[in-house]
């Protein structure tokens, strides 16, 4: 397990990722050091996947950044509803026609629209994308067609659609050994 900035992540081995139904985002459930979890697997932009490891998951698993962990995942047949960002929720609330189609599309399609909107750091671009989403929904377009689903779309974790290479980290056991050598 590694980190990008302050965010712990786990990158799947290529062999495990190749068994998933898509090079794009996949919803999985499984175990993390024996603890059950569900998570969206994000594409890394080079043919594999990664997911965020919350502090809650780390504590429950007794693991830290740099530690080896045991992970087993299976694709989920039914995707959970995505959390709709406040700005998009407000825009949908003010546009009944777009909201009607939003509620009729699949959770997978909603995840894709949210990923496309959120794949920019620029607030003005984000606002434009929300307006384009509403316009496309009003015209009957059910799916976001404006981005490559196999790219990493989190701007805090990627550059040009590829997951940032995590910095080398020291595992908890190595950190304890280093601290004990200093004392």
N, C-alpha and C positions, 0 to 999 in steps of 0.2 A: 504494500500500500504506500502511496506517495502523496504529495500535496502540491497544489499550485496556489501560491500565495498562502492564505490561511485556510484554504479549503482542502480537506482530505478527500482523495479520490482513489478509486480502484480501477485500473485499466485491465480489461479482460485479455487473456492470451488470444492471439489470432485464431488458434484452433477452436477455442470455445466460441469466439465471436462468429466464426464461419458457420456454426450450426444454427444460428438464429435465423428467423424468417426474413430478415431485411438488413441491408447495410445501413439503413436509416435508423431512427429511434425505434426501440423495442421496449415494451413493458414486460417486466419479469417479476417473478416471485421466487423465493428460494431461501437459502440459509447463509448467514455470515457468521463464521465461527460457531455454527450450531444454532444461531438465533434467527428466527423467521423474519423476513423483510419483503417488501415490494418496492420497486423503483423503476423509473424510466432509465434505460440505457441509452446514452447519447452516442452518436457516431463520433469517432475521433478524426474523421476526414481522410484517413489512410487505410480504411478497410476493417477497423476493429471498433470496439465500444468501450465506454467508461461510465462510471456512475459516482455521484457524490456520496460520501460516507459521513453521515451526521455525527455530531458529538454523542448523541444518544446511542447510536449504533456502536460507536467506538467503546463507550463505557460498558454497554451490555455485553459486548464481545470480549472485553478485557484486552483491547488492542490499541495500538497507537500508530501514528505515521511511521513508516519504516519497518513495521513488523510484517511478518508473513501471516496470512490469514487463509482460512479454508472457506471457499465460496462455491455454492451450487445454485444454478439458476435454471428456470424453465420459463419459456414465453407464456404470457397470460393470454387467454382467449378473449377475455373482455377487458378493455382498457378502462381505467377509472376516469372520472371527469377531471379535466385539468382545472387548476386554480386560475380563474380569469383575472388578469391584472385590473386594478381599479380604473385606469384610464379607458381600457377597452370596455369594461362593464358599464361605465358611464355612457360611453358612445353608443353601445348596443341598447341601453335603456332609453336613449333619446331617439332611436330609430326603429319603430315597431316592425317595419318591413324586413330590415336586415336581421333584427332579433328573431323574427319568426323562422327564417331560414337557419340561423345559428342554432336554434333549438332543434331543428330537424336534421342537421348533419350529424355524422357519427362523432364519438369522442376522439377518434384518431384524427379526423379532419379538424376538430377544434384545437387539438394539440399542435397540428401543423400550422394553423393560422397564428396561434400564440407564439410559436417558435419563430415564424417569419417576422412578426412584429417586433419581437424581442431581440432579434439578431443584429441590432445596431446599438452603438453607444450614443448616437446623436439624437437628442430629444426631438428636434424638428423632423428628422427622418422617421422617427417612431410615430409622430403625429400624422405624417403623410401616409404611412403604412396603415394606420388605423382607419383613416378616411378611405383609402383604397380598398381595405377589407370590407367596409360597409357598402361601398359602391359595387364591389364584385358580388357580395351577398345579395344586394337588391336586384342585380341583374341575373341572379340564379346560379352563379358560380359556387359550387359546393366545396371545392378543394383549393387550397393555396397552391399555385403553380409557379410561384416566383422564386423558389430557392431550391438548391440541391439538397435533397433529404439525407444524403450520405455525408454532408459536411457538418462539422461541429458549429452550432449556431449560437453558443453562449459567448458573447463578446468579452466577458471577463476571463474566459478560459481558453480562448482560441485566437488565432491570427490567420486571416485569409482562409477560414474554414477548416483549419487544422488545429487540433488540441495542442496547446503550448506544452513543450517538454517539461515535465516536473523537475525541479531541482533535486539533486541527490539528497536524501535525508538519512538521518541516523535513527535506527530502530530504538525502541525503548530499552531493550537489553544492552545495546551498545552505549546508549546515553548513560545508563546506570554504571556501566563499567568505566566510562570516561570520567564520571563524577567521582567514583571511588578511587580512581588513580590520582585525582587531584587532591584528595583529602589525606 
